[in-house]
Amino acid sequence: MVFYPLIQRRLFHALPSASKFIISPQIKQAIQNGGPVVALESTIISHGMPYPQNVETARMVESIVRDQGAIPATIAILNGQVHIGLNNDTLEELGKLGPKAVKASRRDLAPVMALKKSGATTVASTMILARAAGIPVFVTGGIGGVHRGADQSFDISADLTELGKTPVAVVCAGVKSILDIEKTLEVLETQGVTVATVGPTKRFPAFYTPDSGFDSPSRVPDAQTAASVILANHDLDLKNGMVFAVPIPEEHAANIQAIQDAIDTAVQDARSHGIRGKEETPFLLKRITELTKGKSLEANIALIKNNAKIGGQMAVALSKLKLHRS
């Protein structure tokens, strides 16, 4: 009977590094009480879509999380300080900064903070900061992965290695379809990351569309089951993250052929302009939006809203499981 509370205290409390974070009082209290909190990244705000649509979408996503009974915690770095939870003013500030904010992954966190810059967090850095704050569930649009042509460029997102060593559950619509999904799933396997589709089948989603043509290694039927899997991962003290892939609803999915054609054209454009590294994904997403006349952006907004719903439900279910054990 003593084992579970000890595991809970060790794995769900904030780390010492979080003592300098600016954490909203509501979020701080919820974390301390074991309440449901959902981490949200901020790159989608700064680099994912233009102002004011980015701020409007961020507010909608936060509202959906609250509707499930959880507390949203959008994470960003403003003037060198980590914020766990943005208020109206700080959200507006980040939204207006847009691409002027540093797209901050793990390697960028220390320079951004030391130089008092503002940075939007990627999947990798959001996982790091959420873990430090004591938040085990994180909702995003899609994770990064192995870029096309990585056998020559070695361009592989830091999201994948972060998932191998940071115990945060990532709720997403799979891997961004601009990437090499098959190789991304292989790298996740190498990193020992549990990947499970949430729904009736194992089909792994492809961001804008619900079926990538590949299967996830596992499947969970609902948020409650996903929460049980997350808790089991913590009980084993595996220290790795998890991917819960939520297919975009069919009614919001983009046309597969239209998206594929747009991706192929966008990738060619990126190559011809010499755009690589962390600038490539924002360029490709923007170009795909242009080529699809906004249809891909509509799908992007729909999938992040759907992910927020499922992620909020997961956080609530996980909180209840933890409190039942204490």
Stockholm file with secondary structure:
# STOCKHOLM 1.0

chainA/1-326         MVFYPLIQRRLFHALPSASKFIISPQIKQAIQNGGPVVALESTIISHGMPYPQNVETARMVESIVRDQGAIPATIAILNGQVHIGLNNDTLEELGKLGPKAVKASRRDLAPVMALKKSGATTVASTMILARAAGIPVFVTGGIGGVHRGADQSFDISADLTELGKTPVAVVCAGVKSILDIEKTLEVLETQGVTVATVGPTKRFPAFYTPDSGFDSPSRVPDAQTAASVILANHDLDLKNGMVFAVPIPEEHAANIQAIQDAIDTAVQDARSHGIRGKEETPFLLKRITELTKGKSLEANIALIKNNAKIGGQMAVALSKLKLHRS
#=GR chainA/1-326 SS CCHHHHHHHHHHSCCGGGGGSEECHHHHHHHHTTCCEEEECSHHHHTSSCTTHHHHHHHHHHHHHHHTTCEEEEEEEETTEEEESCCHHHHHHHHHHGGGSEEECHHHHHHHHHTTCCEEECHHHHHHHHHHHTCCEEECSCBCCBBTTHHHHCCBCHHHHHHTTCCCEEEESBBCTTBCHHHHHHHHHHTTCEEEEESSSCBCCBTTBSCCSCBCSEEESSHHHHHHHHHHHHHTTCCCCEEEECCCCGGGCCCHHHHHHHHHHHHHHHHHTTCCGGGHHHHHHHHHHHHTTTHHHHHHHHHHHHHHHHHHHHHHHHHHHHHHHC
#=GC SS_cons         CCHHHHHHHHHHSCCGGGGGSEECHHHHHHHHTTCCEEEECSHHHHTSSCTTHHHHHHHHHHHHHHHTTCEEEEEEEETTEEEESCCHHHHHHHHHHGGGSEEECHHHHHHHHHTTCCEEECHHHHHHHHHHHTCCEEECSCBCCBBTTHHHHCCBCHHHHHHTTCCCEEEESBBCTTBCHHHHHHHHHHTTCEEEEESSSCBCCBTTBSCCSCBCSEEESSHHHHHHHHHHHHHTTCCCCEEEECCCCGGGCCCHHHHHHHHHHHHHHHHHTTCCGGGHHHHHHHHHHHHTTTHHHHHHHHHHHHHHHHHHHHHHHHHHHHHHHC
//
